[in-house]
Amino acid sequence: MITDNNRHNLQKALETFLKKEDSFKLAPLLLKALNSGNLTYKEAEDLLAEDPEDMLILSYQWRLLLPLRAAKAGDWEDRMMLPQPGETYHLPNVARHLIAHAASTGRWDPEKAIKEVFGAIGEPDIDKMVPLVEGIASQTRSHRVTGLAIVQVCKDLKLADRVDPLVSELKACGILSHKLGALNEATRAGTMLYEINPSLLVGSN
């Protein structure tokens, strides 16, 4: 059951990286999605007195809500955000943990969310997952990271024999996505490009 305290806590956590007014509007949308699993455009419209388009776009920019229609297609950039009637949006797995914890504590805690989302899938090297994501994050530029950089981080953590399955897990958890739209850049770099979820690059002090 969602309470006023949950909303206040989530709003407080969101304010660590969003404007106060945006946090106030976005919090109920994220809580509704957390409670039901998905959020429809109609539900967003009902929750906000004003049109919900700006908040849906903002949630997409932070990879907190993604269009459900193209969920099976995979890559975030290929899921066109259409803030209009008939559309449904869902929370990436790691975002569920971020939002649930924030609603309880008032803190945006990527480290805890990373531990929880990998724990939920039974990751055997769970103790290395936060250092893995932090290592990848340290190599990002404009939220992008190369496949070669991910390989190096895995080697540093003695996970070199698990690169491919770990990338698959990172994608399934909503932490990484392919940047297939940047093929020219990938060709120049000589490696696949990935996008890291920007909601993991911010947090409470």
HELIX and SHEET records of a PDB file:
HELIX    1   1 ASP A    4  LEU A   14  1                                  11    
HELIX    2   2 LYS A   20  SER A   36  1                                  17    
HELIX    3   3 TYR A   41  LEU A   47  1                                   7    
HELIX    4   4 GLU A   53  GLN A   61  1                                   9    
HELIX    5   5 ALA A   71  ALA A   73  5                                   3    
HELIX    6   6 TRP A   76  ASP A   78  5                                   3    
HELIX    7   7 ASN A   93  THR A  105  1                                  13    
HELIX    8   8 PRO A  110  ALA A  120  1                                  11    
HELIX    9   9 ILE A  126  LYS A  128  5                                   3    
HELIX   10  10 MET A  129  SER A  138  1                                  10    
HELIX   11  11 GLY A  147  ASP A  156  1                                  10    
HELIX   12  12 ALA A  160  ARG A  162  5                                   3    
HELIX   13  13 VAL A  163  ALA A  172  1                                  10    
HELIX   14  14 LEU A  180  ALA A  182  5                                   3    
HELIX   15  15 LEU A  183  ALA A  189  1                                   7    
HELIX   16  16 PRO A  198  LEU A  200  5                                   3    
SHEET    1   A 3 ASN A  38  THR A  40  0                                        
SHEET    2   A 3 THR A  88  HIS A  90 -1                                        
SHEET    3   A 3 LEU A  66  PRO A  67 -1                                        
SHEET    1   B 3 ARG A 144  THR A 146  0                                        
SHEET    2   B 3 LEU A 193  ILE A 196 -1                                        
SHEET    3   B 3 LEU A 176  HIS A 178 -1                                        
END                                                                             
